[in-house]
């Protein structure tokens, strides 16, 4: 199953809050650790359904009803998957994902992503 990480600035700090979703406990722990090293606040869940619940969204007849939500419309979504298939990557990007990262995810991937989305000044904790 693919991982989705939604990046959004926390309103009360300089941290970036990331919602990491993966059905693999090991993969969730790895991405949590990498994100925390780069000073992210991390919430992780084990399914897309739980992610929607966490975000206060719901599913209608098997598809997520979040496209009309102005609250999350500007939230960047990053897809992480072990499937390095160009057609899948292109489809994710065409449907609105900001980035697609192939697993295994490395610290340099997280640093690059955070820097490109929020600027170098936001990356802390690695010096």
C-alpha positions as CSV (number, residue, x, y, z in Angstrom):
1,X,0.0,0.0,0.0
2,X,1.3,3.5,-0.8
3,X,2.0,6.0,1.9
4,X,0.6,9.5,1.8
5,X,2.2,12.3,3.8
6,X,0.3,15.4,4.0
7,X,2.5,18.4,4.9
8,X,1.0,21.5,6.5
9,X,2.5,24.1,8.7
10,X,1.5,24.1,12.3
11,X,-0.3,27.3,13.3
12,X,1.4,27.6,16.7
13,X,5.0,26.8,15.8
14,X,7.7,26.6,13.2
15,X,7.2,22.9,12.9
16,X,5.6,21.2,9.9
17,X,2.9,18.8,10.9
18,X,2.9,15.6,8.8
19,X,0.2,13.0,8.6
20,X,1.9,9.8,7.6
21,X,-0.2,6.9,6.4
22,X,1.0,3.3,5.8
23,X,-0.3,-0.1,6.5
24,X,3.2,-1.4,7.5
25,X,4.1,-0.7,11.1
26,X,7.8,-0.9,10.2
27,X,7.5,1.6,7.3
28,X,5.5,4.0,9.6
29,X,8.2,3.9,12.2
30,X,10.9,4.6,9.7
31,X,9.1,7.6,8.2
32,X,8.2,8.9,11.6
33,X,11.8,8.8,12.7
34,X,13.1,10.5,9.5
35,X,10.4,13.2,9.8
36,X,11.2,13.8,13.5
37,X,14.9,14.1,12.8
38,X,14.0,17.0,10.5
39,X,11.9,18.7,13.2
40,X,8.5,17.7,11.9
41,X,5.6,17.0,14.2
42,X,4.3,13.6,13.1
43,X,0.9,11.9,13.4
44,X,0.8,8.4,11.8
45,X,-2.1,6.1,11.1
46,X,-2.4,2.7,9.4
47,X,-5.0,3.3,6.7
48,X,-6.5,5.9,4.4
49,X,-9.8,5.5,6.2
50,X,-8.1,6.4,9.6
51,X,-6.4,9.4,7.9
52,X,-9.8,10.7,6.7
53,X,-11.2,10.2,10.2
54,X,-8.2,12.1,11.7
55,X,-8.8,14.9,9.3
56,X,-12.5,15.1,10.1
57,X,-13.4,14.0,6.6
58,X,-15.6,11.1,5.5
59,X,-16.1,8.6,2.7
60,X,-19.2,8.5,0.5
61,X,-19.8,5.2,-1.3
62,X,-16.2,4.2,-1.4
63,X,-14.6,7.4,-2.5
64,X,-13.2,10.2,-0.3
65,X,-15.4,13.3,-0.2
66,X,-12.6,15.8,0.3
67,X,-12.2,17.4,-3.1
68,X,-14.7,20.2,-2.2
69,X,-13.1,20.9,1.2
70,X,-11.5,24.3,1.1
71,X,-9.7,23.5,4.4
72,X,-7.5,20.8,2.8
73,X,-7.5,21.9,-0.8
74,X,-4.1,23.6,-0.3
75,X,-2.6,20.8,1.7
76,X,0.3,19.3,-0.3
77,X,0.2,15.5,-0.6
78,X,3.3,13.4,-1.1
79,X,3.0,9.8,-2.2
80,X,5.6,7.3,-1.1
81,X,5.6,3.8,-2.6
82,X,7.9,0.9,-3.3
83,X,6.3,0.7,-6.8
84,X,8.6,2.6,-9.1
85,X,6.1,2.6,-12.0
86,X,6.2,5.7,-14.3
87,X,2.5,5.4,-15.2
88,X,1.5,5.3,-11.5
89,X,3.8,8.2,-10.6
90,X,2.4,10.3,-13.5
91,X,-1.2,9.5,-12.4
92,X,-0.5,10.5,-8.8
93,X,1.0,13.8,-10.0
94,X,-1.8,14.5,-12.5
95,X,-4.3,13.9,-9.7
96,X,-2.7,16.5,-7.5
97,X,0.1,15.0,-5.5
98,X,3.0,17.4,-5.1
99,X,5.7,14.8,-5.0
100,X,6.2,11.1,-5.4
101,X,9.1,9.4,-3.5
102,X,10.2,5.8,-4.1
103,X,10.8,3.7,-1.0
104,X,13.0,3.1,0.8
105,X,12.8,6.7,1.9
106,X,16.1,8.2,2.9
107,X,16.8,11.2,5.2
108,X,18.0,13.1,2.1
109,X,14.6,12.6,0.5
110,X,12.8,14.1,3.5
111,X,15.3,17.0,3.7
112,X,14.9,17.8,0.0
113,X,11.2,17.6,0.2
114,X,10.9,19.8,3.3
115,X,13.3,22.3,1.8
116,X,11.5,22.5,-1.5
117,X,8.1,22.9,0.1
118,X,8.9,25.2,3.0
119,X,12.4,26.6,2.4
120,X,15.8,25.8,3.9
121,X,15.2,28.0,7.0
122,X,12.5,25.5,8.2
123,X,14.9,22.5,8.4
124,X,16.4,22.2,11.8
125,X,18.0,19.6,14.0
126,X,20.6,18.1,11.7
127,X,23.6,20.2,12.5
